[in-house]
């Protein structure tokens, strides 16, 4: 799966993977992302 597709479809998982807690916090504050969505590996 290409990086850009992962970034677009799973931004929360990407933040966790790269330990980007500031960006993760920003995503969680906006609550426009499904925090229950599973990543491509299950």
mmCIF entry with sequence, helices, sheets and N, C-alpha, C, O atoms, coordinates in Angstrom:
data_MODEL
# 
_entry.id   MODEL 
# 
_entity.id                         1 
_entity.type                       polymer 
_entity.pdbx_number_of_molecules   1 
# 
_entity_poly.entity_id                      1 
_entity_poly.type                           'polypeptide(L)' 
_entity_poly.nstd_linkage                   no 
_entity_poly.nstd_monomer                   no 
_entity_poly.pdbx_seq_one_letter_code       
;(UNK)(UNK)(UNK)(UNK)(UNK)(UNK)(UNK)(UNK)(UNK)(UNK)(UNK)(UNK)(UNK)(UNK)(UNK)(UNK)
(UNK)(UNK)(UNK)(UNK)(UNK)(UNK)(UNK)(UNK)(UNK)(UNK)(UNK)(UNK)(UNK)(UNK)(UNK)(UNK)
(UNK)(UNK)(UNK)(UNK)(UNK)(UNK)(UNK)(UNK)(UNK)(UNK)
;
_entity_poly.pdbx_seq_one_letter_code_can   XXXXXXXXXXXXXXXXXXXXXXXXXXXXXXXXXXXXXXXXXX 
_entity_poly.pdbx_strand_id                 A 
# 
loop_
_entity_poly_seq.entity_id 
_entity_poly_seq.num 
_entity_poly_seq.mon_id 
_entity_poly_seq.hetero 
1 1  UNK n 
1 2  UNK n 
1 3  UNK n 
1 4  UNK n 
1 5  UNK n 
1 6  UNK n 
1 7  UNK n 
1 8  UNK n 
1 9  UNK n 
1 10 UNK n 
1 11 UNK n 
1 12 UNK n 
1 13 UNK n 
1 14 UNK n 
1 15 UNK n 
1 16 UNK n 
1 17 UNK n 
1 18 UNK n 
1 19 UNK n 
1 20 UNK n 
1 21 UNK n 
1 22 UNK n 
1 23 UNK n 
1 24 UNK n 
1 25 UNK n 
1 26 UNK n 
1 27 UNK n 
1 28 UNK n 
1 29 UNK n 
1 30 UNK n 
1 31 UNK n 
1 32 UNK n 
1 33 UNK n 
1 34 UNK n 
1 35 UNK n 
1 36 UNK n 
1 37 UNK n 
1 38 UNK n 
1 39 UNK n 
1 40 UNK n 
1 41 UNK n 
1 42 UNK n 
# 
_struct_asym.id          A 
_struct_asym.entity_id   1 
# 
loop_
_struct_conf.conf_type_id 
_struct_conf.id 
_struct_conf.pdbx_PDB_helix_id 
_struct_conf.beg_label_comp_id 
_struct_conf.beg_label_asym_id 
_struct_conf.beg_label_seq_id 
_struct_conf.pdbx_beg_PDB_ins_code 
_struct_conf.end_label_comp_id 
_struct_conf.end_label_asym_id 
_struct_conf.end_label_seq_id 
_struct_conf.pdbx_end_PDB_ins_code 
_struct_conf.beg_auth_comp_id 
_struct_conf.beg_auth_asym_id 
_struct_conf.beg_auth_seq_id 
_struct_conf.end_auth_comp_id 
_struct_conf.end_auth_asym_id 
_struct_conf.end_auth_seq_id 
_struct_conf.pdbx_PDB_helix_class 
_struct_conf.details 
_struct_conf.pdbx_PDB_helix_length 
HELX_P HELX_P1 AA1 UNK A 3  ? UNK A 9  ? UNK A 3  UNK A 9  1 ? 7  
HELX_P HELX_P2 AA2 UNK A 11 ? UNK A 17 ? UNK A 11 UNK A 17 1 ? 7  
HELX_P HELX_P3 AA3 UNK A 21 ? UNK A 30 ? UNK A 21 UNK A 30 1 ? 10 
# 
_struct_conf_type.id          HELX_P 
_struct_conf_type.criteria    ? 
_struct_conf_type.reference   ? 
# 
loop_
_atom_site.group_PDB 
_atom_site.id 
_atom_site.type_symbol 
_atom_site.label_atom_id 
_atom_site.label_alt_id 
_atom_site.label_comp_id 
_atom_site.label_asym_id 
_atom_site.label_entity_id 
_atom_site.label_seq_id 
_atom_site.pdbx_PDB_ins_code 
_atom_site.Cartn_x 
_atom_site.Cartn_y 
_atom_site.Cartn_z 
_atom_site.occupancy 
_atom_site.B_iso_or_equiv 
_atom_site.pdbx_formal_charge 
_atom_site.auth_seq_id 
_atom_site.auth_comp_id 
_atom_site.auth_asym_id 
_atom_site.auth_atom_id 
_atom_site.pdbx_PDB_model_num 
ATOM 1   N N  . UNK A 1 1  ? 0.853   -1.170 0.000  1.00 0.00 ? 1  UNK A N  1 
ATOM 2   C CA . UNK A 1 1  ? 0.000   0.000  0.000  1.00 0.00 ? 1  UNK A CA 1 
ATOM 3   C C  . UNK A 1 1  ? 0.902   1.237  0.000  1.00 0.00 ? 1  UNK A C  1 
ATOM 4   O O  . UNK A 1 1  ? 1.766   1.373  0.866  1.00 0.00 ? 1  UNK A O  1 
ATOM 5   N N  . UNK A 1 2  ? 0.707   2.128  -0.956 1.00 0.00 ? 2  UNK A N  1 
ATOM 6   C CA . UNK A 1 2  ? 1.539   3.337  -1.038 1.00 0.00 ? 2  UNK A CA 1 
ATOM 7   C C  . UNK A 1 2  ? 1.370   4.250  0.183  1.00 0.00 ? 2  UNK A C  1 
ATOM 8   O O  . UNK A 1 2  ? 0.298   4.323  0.784  1.00 0.00 ? 2  UNK A O  1 
ATOM 9   N N  . UNK A 1 3  ? 2.448   4.932  0.525  1.00 0.00 ? 3  UNK A N  1 
ATOM 10  C CA . UNK A 1 3  ? 2.470   5.814  1.696  1.00 0.00 ? 3  UNK A CA 1 
ATOM 11  C C  . UNK A 1 3  ? 1.361   6.857  1.652  1.00 0.00 ? 3  UNK A C  1 
ATOM 12  O O  . UNK A 1 3  ? 0.689   7.083  2.658  1.00 0.00 ? 3  UNK A O  1 
ATOM 13  N N  . UNK A 1 4  ? 1.159   7.493  0.505  1.00 0.00 ? 4  UNK A N  1 
ATOM 14  C CA . UNK A 1 4  ? 0.139   8.550  0.398  1.00 0.00 ? 4  UNK A CA 1 
ATOM 15  C C  . UNK A 1 4  ? -1.260  8.008  0.666  1.00 0.00 ? 4  UNK A C  1 
ATOM 16  O O  . UNK A 1 4  ? -2.088  8.697  1.262  1.00 0.00 ? 4  UNK A O  1 
ATOM 17  N N  . UNK A 1 5  ? -1.528  6.791  0.233  1.00 0.00 ? 5  UNK A N  1 
ATOM 18  C CA . UNK A 1 5  ? -2.843  6.184  0.482  1.00 0.00 ? 5  UNK A CA 1 
ATOM 19  C C  . UNK A 1 5  ? -3.027  5.912  1.975  1.00 0.00 ? 5  UNK A C  1 
ATOM 20  O O  . UNK A 1 5  ? -4.100  6.158  2.526  1.00 0.00 ? 5  UNK A O  1 
ATOM 21  N N  . UNK A 1 6  ? -1.987  5.409  2.621  1.00 0.00 ? 6  UNK A N  1 
ATOM 22  C CA . UNK A 1 6  ? -2.056  5.161  4.067  1.00 0.00 ? 6  UNK A CA 1 
ATOM 23  C C  . UNK A 1 6  ? -2.261  6.481  4.804  1.00 0.00 ? 6  UNK A C  1 
ATOM 24  O O  . UNK A 1 6  ? -3.076  6.564  5.723  1.00 0.00 ? 6  UNK A O  1 
ATOM 25  N N  . UNK A 1 7  ? -1.527  7.503  4.403  1.00 0.00 ? 7  UNK A N  1 
ATOM 26  C CA . UNK A 1 7  ? -1.645  8.820  5.045  1.00 0.00 ? 7  UNK A CA 1 
ATOM 27  C C  . UNK A 1 7  ? -3.064  9.368  4.912  1.00 0.00 ? 7  UNK A C  1 
ATOM 28  O O  . UNK A 1 7  ? -3.585  9.981  5.843  1.00 0.00 ? 7  UNK A O  1 
ATOM 29  N N  . UNK A 1 8  ? -3.682  9.148  3.767  1.00 0.00 ? 8  UNK A N  1 
ATOM 30  C CA . UNK A 1 8  ? -5.031  9.650  3.510  1.00 0.00 ? 8  UNK A CA 1 
ATOM 31  C C  . UNK A 1 8  ? -6.093  8.822  4.244  1.00 0.00 ? 8  UNK A C  1 
ATOM 32  O O  . UNK A 1 8  ? -7.024  9.383  4.821  1.00 0.00 ? 8  UNK A O  1 
ATOM 33  N N  . UNK A 1 9  ? -5.955  7.488  4.224  1.00 0.00 ? 9  UNK A N  1 
ATOM 34  C CA . UNK A 1 9  ? -6.986  6.609  4.770  1.00 0.00 ? 9  UNK A CA 1 
ATOM 35  C C  . UNK A 1 9  ? -6.807  6.286  6.257  1.00 0.00 ? 9  UNK A C  1 
ATOM 36  O O  . UNK A 1 9  ? -7.786  6.017  6.955  1.00 0.00 ? 9  UNK A O  1 
ATOM 37  N N  . UNK A 1 10 ? -5.568  6.312  6.740  1.00 0.00 ? 10 UNK A N  1 
ATOM 38  C CA . UNK A 1 10 ? -5.292  5.928  8.130  1.00 0.00 ? 10 UNK A CA 1 
ATOM 39  C C  . UNK A 1 10 ? -4.358  6.927  8.820  1.00 0.00 ? 10 UNK A C  1 
ATOM 40  O O  . UNK A 1 10 ? -3.296  6.538  9.304  1.00 0.00 ? 10 UNK A O  1 
ATOM 41  N N  . UNK A 1 11 ? -4.732  8.190  8.871  1.00 0.00 ? 11 UNK A N  1 
ATOM 42  C CA . UNK A 1 11 ? -3.817  9.187  9.438  1.00 0.00 ? 11 UNK A CA 1 
ATOM 43  C C  . UNK A 1 11 ? -3.516  8.962  10.922 1.00 0.00 ? 11 UNK A C  1 
ATOM 44  O O  . UNK A 1 11 ? -2.413  9.258  11.380 1.00 0.00 ? 11 UNK A O  1 
ATOM 45  N N  . UNK A 1 12 ? -4.481  8.445  11.668 1.00 0.00 ? 12 UNK A N  1 
ATOM 46  C CA . UNK A 1 12 ? -4.246  8.208  13.097 1.00 0.00 ? 12 UNK A CA 1 
ATOM 47  C C  . UNK A 1 12 ? -3.204  7.113  13.296 1.00 0.00 ? 12 UNK A C  1 
ATOM 48  O O  . UNK A 1 12 ? -2.309  7.244  14.131 1.00 0.00 ? 12 UNK A O  1 
ATOM 49  N N  . UNK A 1 13 ? -3.324  6.037  12.529 1.00 0.00 ? 13 UNK A N  1 
ATOM 50  C CA . UNK A 1 13 ? -2.375  4.939  12.642 1.00 0.00 ? 13 UNK A CA 1 
ATOM 51  C C  . UNK A 1 13 ? -0.968  5.392  12.261 1.00 0.00 ? 13 UNK A C  1 
ATOM 52  O O  . UNK A 1 13 ? 0.017   4.976  12.871 1.00 0.00 ? 13 UNK A O  1 
ATOM 53  N N  . UNK A 1 14 ? -0.889  6.239  11.257 1.00 0.00 ? 14 UNK A N  1 
ATOM 54  C CA . UNK A 1 14 ? 0.409   6.738  10.821 1.00 0.00 ? 14 UNK A CA 1 
ATOM 55  C C  . UNK A 1 14 ? 1.066   7.580  11.917 1.00 0.00 ? 14 UNK A C  1 
ATOM 56  O O  . UNK A 1 14 ? 2.272   7.477  12.143 1.00 0.00 ? 14 UNK A O  1 
ATOM 57  N N  . UNK A 1 15 ? 0.286   8.398  12.585 1.00 0.00 ? 15 UNK A N  1 
ATOM 58  C CA . UNK A 1 15 ? 0.817   9.206  13.693 1.00 0.00 ? 15 UNK A CA 1 
ATOM 59  C C  . UNK A 1 15 ? 1.350   8.318  14.810 1.00 0.00 ? 15 UNK A C  1 
ATOM 60  O O  . UNK A 1 15 ? 2.412   8.586  15.372 1.00 0.00 ? 15 UNK A O  1 
ATOM 61  N N  . UNK A 1 16 ? 0.615   7.269  15.125 1.00 0.00 ? 16 UNK A N  1 
ATOM 62  C CA . UNK A 1 16 ? 1.062   6.346  16.173 1.00 0.00 ? 16 UNK A CA 1 
ATOM 63  C C  . UNK A 1 16 ? 2.334   5.634  15.725 1.00 0.00 ? 16 UNK A C  1 
ATOM 64  O O  . UNK A 1 16 ? 3.283   5.510  16.499 1.00 0.00 ? 16 UNK A O  1 
ATOM 65  N N  . UNK A 1 17 ? 2.356   5.170  14.490 1.00 0.00 ? 17 UNK A N  1 
ATOM 66  C CA . UNK A 1 17 ? 3.511   4.432  13.960 1.00 0.00 ? 17 UNK A CA 1 
ATOM 67  C C  . UNK A 1 17 ? 4.787   5.272  14.042 1.00 0.00 ? 17 UNK A C  1 
ATOM 68  O O  . UNK A 1 17 ? 5.850   4.760  14.395 1.00 0.00 ? 17 UNK A O  1 
ATOM 69  N N  . UNK A 1 18 ? 4.677   6.569  13.714 1.00 0.00 ? 18 UNK A N  1 
ATOM 70  C CA . UNK A 1 18 ? 5.839   7.449  13.734 1.00 0.00 ? 18 UNK A CA 1 
ATOM 71  C C  . UNK A 1 18 ? 5.980   8.225  15.040 1.00 0.00 ? 18 UNK A C  1 
ATOM 72  O O  . UNK A 1 18 ? 6.818   9.122  15.140 1.00 0.00 ? 18 UNK A O  1 
ATOM 73  N N  . UNK A 1 19 ? 5.166   7.887  16.042 1.00 0.00 ? 19 UNK A N  1 
ATOM 74  C CA . UNK A 1 19 ? 5.219   8.518  17.357 1.00 0.00 ? 19 UNK A CA 1 
ATOM 75  C C  . UNK A 1 19 ? 5.073   10.043 17.264 1.00 0.00 ? 19 UNK A C  1 
ATOM 76  O O  . UNK A 1 19 ? 5.764   10.791 17.956 1.00 0.00 ? 19 UNK A O  1 
ATOM 77  N N  . UNK A 1 20 ? 4.170   10.477 16.406 1.00 0.00 ? 20 UNK A N  1 
ATOM 78  C CA . UNK A 1 20 ? 3.911   11.907 16.210 1.00 0.00 ? 20 UNK A CA 1 
ATOM 79  C C  . UNK A 1 20 ? 2.715   12.302 17.085 1.00 0.00 ? 20 UNK A C  1 
ATOM 80  O O  . UNK A 1 20 ? 1.596   12.460 16.597 1.00 0.00 ? 20 UNK A O  1 
ATOM 81  N N  . UNK A 1 21 ? 2.976   12.454 18.375 1.00 0.00 ? 21 UNK A N  1 
ATOM 82  C CA . UNK A 1 21 ? 1.891   12.682 19.327 1.00 0.00 ? 21 UNK A CA 1 
ATOM 83  C C  . UNK A 1 21 ? 1.215   14.041 19.147 1.00 0.00 ? 21 UNK A C  1 
ATOM 84  O O  . UNK A 1 21 ? 0.028   14.178 19.443 1.00 0.00 ? 21 UNK A O  1 
ATOM 85  N N  . UNK A 1 22 ? 1.938   15.030 18.674 1.00 0.00 ? 22 UNK A N  1 
ATOM 86  C CA . UNK A 1 22 ? 1.322   16.349 18.460 1.00 0.00 ? 22 UNK A CA 1 
ATOM 87  C C  . UNK A 1 22 ? 0.296   16.290 17.330 1.00 0.00 ? 22 UNK A C  1 
ATOM 88  O O  . UNK A 1 22 ? -0.809  16.818 17.455 1.00 0.00 ? 22 UNK A O  1 
ATOM 89  N N  . UNK A 1 23 ? 0.666   15.652 16.244 1.00 0.00 ? 23 UNK A N  1 
ATOM 90  C CA . UNK A 1 23 ? -0.264  15.511 15.117 1.00 0.00 ? 23 UNK A CA 1 
ATOM 91  C C  . UNK A 1 23 ? -1.433  14.604 15.512 1.00 0.00 ? 23 UNK A C  1 
ATOM 92  O O  . UNK A 1 23 ? -2.575  14.865 15.133 1.00 0.00 ? 23 UNK A O  1 
ATOM 93  N N  . UNK A 1 24 ? -1.157  13.559 16.258 1.00 0.00 ? 24 UNK A N  1 
ATOM 94  C CA . UNK A 1 24 ? -2.208  12.659 16.727 1.00 0.00 ? 24 UNK A CA 1 
ATOM 95  C C  . UNK A 1 24 ? -3.202  13.420 17.599 1.00 0.00 ? 24 UNK A C  1 
ATOM 96  O O  . UNK A 1 24 ? -4.412  13.251 17.452 1.00 0.00 ? 24 UNK A O  1 
ATOM 97  N N  . UNK A 1 25 ? -2.708  14.239 18.486 1.00 0.00 ? 25 UNK A N  1 
ATOM 98  C CA . UNK A 1 25 ? -3.587  15.041 19.337 1.00 0.00 ? 25 UNK A CA 1 
ATOM 99  C C  . UNK A 1 25 ? -4.457  15.974 18.502 1.00 0.00 ? 25 UNK A C  1 
ATOM 100 O O  . UNK A 1 25 ? -5.639  16.155 18.793 1.00 0.00 ? 25 UNK A O  1 
ATOM 101 N N  . UNK A 1 26 ? -3.873  16.560 17.476 1.00 0.00 ? 26 UNK A N  1 
ATOM 102 C CA . UNK A 1 26 ? -4.631  17.444 16.591 1.00 0.00 ? 26 UNK A CA 1 
ATOM 103 C C  . UNK A 1 26 ? -5.760  16.678 15.896 1.00 0.00 ? 26 UNK A C  1 
ATOM 104 O O  . UNK A 1 26 ? -6.887  17.166 15.819 1.00 0.00 ? 26 UNK A O  1 
ATOM 105 N N  . UNK A 1 27 ? -5.459  15.494 15.395 1.00 0.00 ? 27 UNK A N  1 
ATOM 106 C CA . UNK A 1 27 ? -6.488  14.672 14.754 1.00 0.00 ? 27 UNK A CA 1 
ATOM 107 C C  . UNK A 1 27 ? -7.590  14.293 15.739 1.00 0.00 ? 27 UNK A C  1 
ATOM 108 O O  . UNK A 1 27 ? -8.770  14.316 15.390 1.00 0.00 ? 27 UNK A O  1 
ATOM 109 N N  . UNK A 1 28 ? -7.214  13.950 16.952 1.00 0.00 ? 28 UNK A N  1 
ATOM 110 C CA . UNK A 1 28 ? -8.214  13.534 17.942 1.00 0.00 ? 28 UNK A CA 1 
ATOM 111 C C  . UNK A 1 28 ? -9.084  14.704 18.394 1.00 0.00 ? 28 UNK A C  1 
ATOM 112 O O  . UNK A 1 28 ? -10.254 14.506 18.723 1.00 0.00 ? 28 UNK A O  1 
ATOM 113 N N  . UNK A 1 29 ? -8.542  15.909 18.417 1.00 0.00 ? 29 UNK A N  1 
ATOM 114 C CA . UNK A 1 29 ? -9.318  17.087 18.802 1.00 0.00 ? 29 UNK A CA 1 
ATOM 115 C C  . UNK A 1 29 ? -10.378 17.437 17.765 1.00 0.00 ? 29 UNK A C  1 
ATOM 116 O O  . UNK A 1 29 ? -11.446 17.939 18.117 1.00 0.00 ? 29 UNK A O  1 
ATOM 117 N N  . UNK A 1 30 ? -10.094 17.178 16.491 1.00 0.00 ? 30 UNK A N  1 
ATOM 118 C CA . UNK A 1 30 ? -11.049 17.522 15.436 1.00 0.00 ? 30 UNK A CA 1 
ATOM 119 C C  . UNK A 1 30 ? -12.166 16.495 15.341 1.00 0.00 ? 30 UNK A C  1 
ATOM 120 O O  . UNK A 1 30 ? -13.250 16.815 14.853 1.00 0.00 ? 30 UNK A O  1 
ATOM 121 N N  . UNK A 1 31 ? -11.930 15.273 15.793 1.00 0.00 ? 31 UNK A N  1 
ATOM 122 C CA . UNK A 1 31 ? -12.882 14.154 15.777 1.00 0.00 ? 31 UNK A CA 1 
ATOM 123 C C  . UNK A 1 31 ? -13.578 13.970 14.427 1.00 0.00 ? 31 UNK A C  1 
ATOM 124 O O  . UNK A 1 31 ? -14.754 13.613 14.363 1.00 0.00 ? 31 UNK A O  1 
ATOM 125 N N  . UNK A 1 32 ? -12.833 14.217 13.358 1.00 0.00 ? 32 UNK A N  1 
ATOM 126 C CA . UNK A 1 32 ? -13.377 13.957 12.032 1.00 0.00 ? 32 UNK A CA 1 
ATOM 127 C C  . UNK A 1 32 ? -12.919 12.600 11.503 1.00 0.00 ? 32 UNK A C  1 
ATOM 128 O O  . UNK A 1 32 ? -13.266 12.218 10.385 1.00 0.00 ? 32 UNK A O  1 
ATOM 129 N N  . UNK A 1 33 ? -12.142 11.876 12.304 1.00 0.00 ? 33 UNK A N  1 
ATOM 130 C CA . UNK A 1 33 ? -11.633 10.579 11.890 1.00 0.00 ? 33 UNK A CA 1 
ATOM 131 C C  . UNK A 1 33 ? -12.250 9.480  12.743 1.00 0.00 ? 33 UNK A C  1 
ATOM 132 O O  . UNK A 1 33 ? -12.532 9.671  13.926 1.00 0.00 ? 33 UNK A O  1 
ATOM 133 N N  . UNK A 1 34 ? -12.450 8.342  12.126 1.00 0.00 ? 34 UNK A N  1 
ATOM 134 C CA . UNK A 1 34 ? -13.017 7.188  12.808 1.00 0.00 ? 34 UNK A CA 1 
ATOM 135 C C  . UNK A 1 34 ? -11.918 6.504  13.622 1.00 0.00 ? 34 UNK A C  1 
ATOM 136 O O  . UNK A 1 34 ? -11.078 5.798  13.064 1.00 0.00 ? 34 UNK A O  1 
ATOM 137 N N  . UNK A 1 35 ? -11.925 6.711  14.936 1.00 0.00 ? 35 UNK A N  1 
ATOM 138 C CA . UNK A 1 35 ? -10.865 6.143  15.773 1.00 0.00 ? 35 UNK A CA 1 
ATOM 139 C C  . UNK A 1 35 ? -11.002 4.633  15.933 1.00 0.00 ? 35 UNK A C  1 
ATOM 140 O O  . UNK A 1 35 ? -10.081 3.990  16.437 1.00 0.00 ? 35 UNK A O  1 
ATOM 141 N N  . UNK A 1 36 ? -12.115 4.053  15.523 1.00 0.00 ? 36 UNK A N  1 
ATOM 142 C CA . UNK A 1 36 ? -12.324 2.608  15.608 1.00 0.00 ? 36 UNK A CA 1 
ATOM 143 C C  . UNK A 1 36 ? -11.933 1.882  14.327 1.00 0.00 ? 36 UNK A C  1 
ATOM 144 O O  . UNK A 1 36 ? -11.996 0.654  14.280 1.00 0.00 ? 36 UNK A O  1 
ATOM 145 N N  . UNK A 1 37 ? -11.535 2.603  13.294 1.00 0.00 ? 37 UNK A N  1 
ATOM 146 C CA . UNK A 1 37 ? -11.192 1.990  12.018 1.00 0.00 ? 37 UNK A CA 1 
ATOM 147 C C  . UNK A 1 37 ? -9.920  1.172  12.153 1.00 0.00 ? 37 UNK A C  1 
ATOM 148 O O  . UNK A 1 37 ? -8.920  1.643  12.694 1.00 0.00 ? 37 UNK A O  1 
ATOM 149 N N  . UNK A 1 38 ? -9.969  -0.053 11.658 1.00 0.00 ? 38 UNK A N  1 
ATOM 150 C CA . UNK A 1 38 ? -8.802  -0.933 11.724 1.00 0.00 ? 38 UNK A CA 1 
ATOM 151 C C  . UNK A 1 38 ? -7.815  -0.579 10.624 1.00 0.00 ? 38 UNK A C  1 
ATOM 152 O O  . UNK A 1 38 ? -8.199  -0.134 9.542  1.00 0.00 ? 38 UNK A O  1 
ATOM 153 N N  . UNK A 1 39 ? -6.535  -0.786 10.921 1.00 0.00 ? 39 UNK A N  1 
ATOM 154 C CA . UNK A 1 39 ? -5.527  -0.524 9.905  1.00 0.00 ? 39 UNK A CA 1 
ATOM 155 C C  . UNK A 1 39 ? -5.497  -1.684 8.901  1.00 0.00 ? 39 UNK A C  1 
ATOM 156 O O  . UNK A 1 39 ? -6.173  -2.689 9.121  1.00 0.00 ? 39 UNK A O  1 
ATOM 157 N N  . UNK A 1 40 ? -4.738  -1.573 7.816  1.00 0.00 ? 40 UNK A N  1 
ATOM 158 C CA . UNK A 1 40 ? -4.751  -2.593 6.768  1.00 0.00 ? 40 UNK A CA 1 
ATOM 159 C C  . UNK A 1 40 ? -4.315  -3.977 7.244  1.00 0.00 ? 40 UNK A C  1 
ATOM 160 O O  . UNK A 1 40 ? -4.650  -4.979 6.613  1.00 0.00 ? 40 UNK A O  1 
ATOM 161 N N  . UNK A 1 41 ? -3.583  -4.042 8.331  1.00 0.00 ? 41 UNK A N  1 
ATOM 162 C CA . UNK A 1 41 ? -3.107  -5.335 8.826  1.00 0.00 ? 41 UNK A CA 1 
ATOM 163 C C  . UNK A 1 41 ? -4.073  -5.970 9.819  1.00 0.00 ? 41 UNK A C  1 
ATOM 164 O O  . UNK A 1 41 ? -3.811  -7.059 10.330 1.00 0.00 ? 41 UNK A O  1 
ATOM 165 N N  . UNK A 1 42 ? -5.187  -5.297 10.094 1.00 0.00 ? 42 UNK A N  1 
ATOM 166 C CA . UNK A 1 42 ? -6.199  -5.873 10.982 1.00 0.00 ? 42 UNK A CA 1 
ATOM 167 C C  . UNK A 1 42 ? -6.137  -5.272 12.310 1.00 0.00 ? 42 UNK A C  1 
ATOM 168 O O  . UNK A 1 42 ? -6.917  -5.637 13.189 1.00 0.00 ? 42 UNK A O  1 
# 
